[in-house]
């Protein structure tokens, strides 16, 4: 029973880290997209 509890806790911790990582990469992607839009707008002028 102790092994199952430990395994479950590790699984939940891993899932939390993965979800946090996804949000971080999503934010970086949005930032890069905004920079690209500004460069594109500057090039049009």
C-alpha positions as CSV (number, residue, x, y, z in Angstrom):
1,X,0.0,0.0,0.0
2,X,2.9,2.3,0.8
3,X,4.4,1.8,-2.7
4,X,1.0,2.6,-4.4
5,X,0.7,5.8,-2.4
6,X,4.3,6.9,-3.3
7,X,3.7,6.1,-6.9
8,X,0.5,8.0,-6.9
9,X,2.1,11.0,-5.3
10,X,5.0,11.0,-7.8
11,X,2.5,10.7,-10.7
12,X,0.5,13.7,-9.4
13,X,3.7,15.8,-9.0
14,X,4.9,14.9,-12.5
15,X,1.6,15.9,-14.0
16,X,1.6,19.2,-12.1
17,X,5.1,20.0,-13.5
18,X,4.0,19.1,-17.0
19,X,1.0,21.3,-16.9
20,X,3.0,24.2,-15.5
21,X,5.5,23.7,-18.3
22,X,2.8,23.8,-20.9
23,X,1.5,27.1,-19.6
24,X,5.0,28.5,-19.6
25,X,5.6,27.5,-23.2
26,X,2.2,28.8,-24.2
27,X,3.1,32.2,-22.7
28,X,6.5,32.2,-24.5
29,X,4.7,31.4,-27.8
30,X,2.3,34.3,-27.3
31,X,5.2,36.7,-26.5
32,X,7.1,35.6,-29.6
33,X,3.9,36.1,-31.7
34,X,3.5,39.6,-30.4
35,X,7.1,40.5,-31.2
36,X,6.6,39.0,-34.7
37,X,3.5,41.2,-35.2
38,X,5.4,44.3,-34.2
39,X,8.3,43.5,-36.6
40,X,5.8,42.9,-39.4
41,X,4.0,46.2,-38.7
42,X,7.3,48.1,-38.6
43,X,8.3,46.5,-41.9
44,X,5.0,47.6,-43.5
45,X,5.7,51.3,-42.6
